[in-house]
C-alpha cells in the first residue's frame, strides 16, 4: 500500500491526504484481523479439548461407591484363580488364558517373567480395575464379584510400580489411607521400612513437605514411602508390583523377611520361600 500509494502520490493521481487515510485504515484493521485469527486458533484448541473430554466421558466407569475401610477380619486373605481368561477388549489377543493357581493366606508368593507377560494385570484383576473375560477369582474363598467394591479394596494393600507420592507433608502421605493411625503405628512402620533415619534428617520431621510427586525425595525413598503407606493400613493381602525396583540391596534385604500378612510380589528377583505359579 505504501509503495503503490507513494507512486500514485508522486505521479499526482491522488493527494497525500488520501494515502495517509488508507494507511490509517490499515492500522485500524490490523488488530481486529489479528483477533479474528487468534479466535480461530483458540476455537481449534477448544474443539480438540472438547473431543478429548467426550472421549474420556465415553470410557467405562466403576459404579459409584463410598470407600470406607471395612475390617471384619484380621487374618491374611488367600487368592485363587480358577480358569481365568482376560483380554482388554473384543477382538484383542488374550493377556491371560485359562489361568489356575492358588496363593495361601500367609507367606509370600512371587510372579516372575519377562516384561509384558501380564504380571501387573494379575494385580489389576484382583483389585477389579478390570473384569475377567472368563473364569473367576476368589479372595478368601469368595468370588470378588460378590464382594462390595469398597470392602474388597479395604482388605488389599497395593504398591504400584511408579511409587506415587502426593504433594504435601510426609505424614499426610503416610496416613492418607489410614487416618486413624497412631504415632506408635507410624513409628513402627517407619522403622520397618527404614524411613526413620530419613525422618531424623528432615528439617521438620514428618511435617516436612515432600514436593510435587515427592520431588524432594529420591526414587528409593518414594518407594519406601508407598510401602510404608500400604503397611500402615495393615491389609490382609499386600500386592507389591516391582515395589523394590529402586531400592538398594541393603534396604531391599531389610524388607525381605517373611511377613505376617499375605503378599503377592511381581518381581524378577526370587524371594526366599517363594512359590512360582506357572501356566
N, C-alpha and C positions, 0 to 999 in steps of 0.2 A: 504493500500500500504506500509506503514511504517512497519507494523508488519510482513507481508509476505516477503517484501524485506529484512528486517533485519534478518529474519530467514534464507533466502537463502544466504545472505552475510556470516552469521555465519557458514553455512554448506559448504561454498566455492563454491557454484554453480554459483554465479555472483560476480563480483568485486564491491567494494564500489562506484566506479565512475558510474556504471550503476544505482544503487539505487538513487544516487544524481541526475542523469539525469532525471529519472522518476519523482522524487519529484519536480524538476523544471518545467517539463511538466505539472504536476498537478497544480502548482501555476499559470502558464501561462493560463491554461484553465478556471480557476475559474471565472475570470472577464468576458470573453465572454459568458460563460454559464449563469452567473448572469444577464448579459444584455439581453440575449435571454428570460429568464424568466420574467424580468421586461417589455420587449417589449410585451410579450404575455398578461401580466396584463394590460398594457396601451391600447392594442388593444381591450380587453374586455370592458374597461371603455369607450373608444371612440365609440365602436359599440352600447353600451347602450345609450350614449348621442345622437348619430345619430338617433336611433329609437325614442327617446323622441322628438327630433326636427321634425322628419317626422310626429309623432302623432299630434303635435301642428299645423304643416303646413296643416294637413287634416281637422282641425277644421273649422267650418263655420265662415266667417269673414264678417263684415259690409262692404258695398260699400264705397270706399274712398270718403271722403268729407272734405271740408275745414271748420273748426268750427270757424265761426266768429259770434260775438254777433249781432243778428238781432232783433232790438226792434222797432216795428211799433206801438205797443200798450203799454199802461201803466196800464190798468185796470186789476184786478185779473181775472185769467182764470178758467173756470169751467171744470169739468171732468164728463164724463158719460160712464158707461159700459153698453153695450147692448148685452145680451145673450152671454157673453164672456165665452169661454172654453179654457183651456190650459193644455198641458202636455209637458214634456220635450223631448219626442220622441215617435215614433210609438211603440205601444205595452206596453208603460208605463202607470201607472194609472194617471187619471186626477188630477191635483192640484186644478183647478177651473172648475166648470161645470155649464154652463148657468147662469152666474152671472149678475145681473142687479142692478145698483144703480146710483144715481146722486149726485154729490157734487157741491154745489153752488160756485159762483165765489168769495165769501168773507166769512170770519169767519174761523172756524176750525172744521174739521171732523176727528174723531178718529176711527181706526180699533182696536178692541181688540179680543184676542183669544189665545189659547194655542200655544206653540212652534210647528212649522211645519204646522200651519194652512194655510199658504200661504200669510201672510200679506206682507212680503218683496217682494214676487212675484208680487203682485199688482203694486208696485212701479217699478219693473223691466219691467213690461209690458207697463206702462205709458211712461217710458223712451225709450222703444223699444230696450232694451237689448235682449229681446226675442219677437218673433212674436206670436200673438194669434193663437190658433188652430181653433177657431171658434168665430163668433160674431165680434164686433168691439168696439173700444174705441175712444171716441170723446173728444178732448181738445178744449175748446172754441167753441163747436158746429161743429168741423171739425175733420174728421177721421184722426187719427195720421199717417196712411199710406199715406195720401195726403200731410202731412207736409214734407218739406225738413228736413232731419235729423238735420242739423245744426240749423235751425230755431226753430224746436221743442225743442231741448235741451237748446237753448238760453233763453227760457222763463221759464225753470224749474230750481229750486234750489234743490239739493238732498244732504241730510246729512245722511251718511251711519252709520251702527252700529259700525264699528270698528274705527271710528274717525280718518281717515288718515291724518297725518301731515307730511310734507316733510322736508328733511334736508335743512337748510338754516335759514334765519332770520324770525322773527315773521312777519315783514312787507311783505316779499316775500310770505309767506303763505297766508296772508290776501288778497293781490292784485293779486293772481295767476290767478283768473278768472275775475278780474275787474281791468285791468292795468290802466284804466283811472280814477280810484277813487282818489278823492282829500283828503287832510289831514282832512278837515272838515267831509267828509264822513266816514273816518276811525275812527275819534274820536267819532262820533255819534254811530257807530256800536260797538265800544269798550265799550262805556257807556251802550248800550242796553244789551250786553252780560256780563256785569260786569267784563270785562277784563282790564278796565282802572287801577284798583288797582294792577293788575299783572304787567302791563307795568311800573308803577311807581316803582315797586320793582326790576325790571330787571336792570342789570348794564348799558346796552346800550339802554334801552327802546325798541322801535320797531325794532331796528337794532341788537338785541341780537340773537345769534344763538340758535336754539331750539334743535339741535342734531338730530341724525338719528331717523326718525319716531317720532320726538318730545320727545326724551328720557329725556330731561331736564324739561319737563312739567308733571304735574300729569294727571291722566286719565280724571278728570273733566275739567281741563284746556284745554286739547286737544279737548275735545268735544265742549267746548265753542269757541275754535279757528275755528273749522269746521263750527259751526253755524254762527259765525261772517263772515266767508268767503262766505257762502251762502247768507246771508243778504246783504252783500256789493254789490252783483250783482243786488239787487232789483228784484228778479224773480217774474213773475206773478203767479207762482204756486210753493209752497215750500213743499217738501216731507221730512218728518222727520222720519227716521227709528230708533226707540228706541234712539233718539238723546239725551235724558236726563237720560239715564240709570246710568251714572256715576256721576251725579250731586247731590249735597246735596239738601235738601228740600228748603233751602233759595235761592240758585241760580236757582233752577227749578221754584220756585214761581215767581222770577224776570222775567223769560222768558215766563210766562204763560199768560199775558194779551192778549186780542184778537188782532190779527194782522190786518193790513190793506190790506194784500195780502191773496190769497187763500192758505190754508195749509191743508195737509193730514198728520196725525200723526199715526205711528204704535206704540202703547203703551198699556201696561196692565193697566195703571192708567187712569181713566176717567178724561177728561179735561172739564172745565166749558163751558156750552153751546154746548157740542159736540153732533153730531148725530152719531147713530150707525147703519150703513148699515149692514144688515144680509141677508144671503141666505141659 
